[in-house]
Amino acid sequence: MLLLGGCSDGPSADVIEGRQAAEAALTAGNQAFEAGNFDAALAELSNAVESGFLNADLYSGGAVKLAVVQAAKGDFAAADALLDDLERGAPNMDEVLAARSFVLRKLGKRNEAKAAWVEARRINPAVKEF
């Protein structure tokens, strides 16, 4: 008798639980970010972004905030790497560029920061600065 695995009508319980946990971590990370608690934001956003369970929109929004937190805490290499990945086609390119501007300002690269901010505003005049 031949049994075939993986034939189901929807995602497995593990996938559903993974998505729920990732979305809960993203929510907690966003709340910590907005409250200025970057230690908690770093932990929660890292868990969410690195989980592999977020859809593209949720991932890119969380990853932008994670990059800002990483830069605020002095981990510029991690922030740059994350933003480099996002610049390859994130749906929220205005926020990616606003975050890039933040990182460049923290590094003292004022002209490059201004150029990134101008491009972010060209894409979306209502984009918020980090």
Secondary structure, DSSP 8 states (H G I E B T S, - for coil): -----S--SS--HHHHHHHHHHHHHHHHHHHHHHHT-HHHHHHHHHHHHHTS-S-HHHHHHHHHHHHHHHHHTT-HHHHHHHHHHHTTT-TTHHHHHHHHHHHHHHTT-HHHHHHHHHHHHHH-TT----
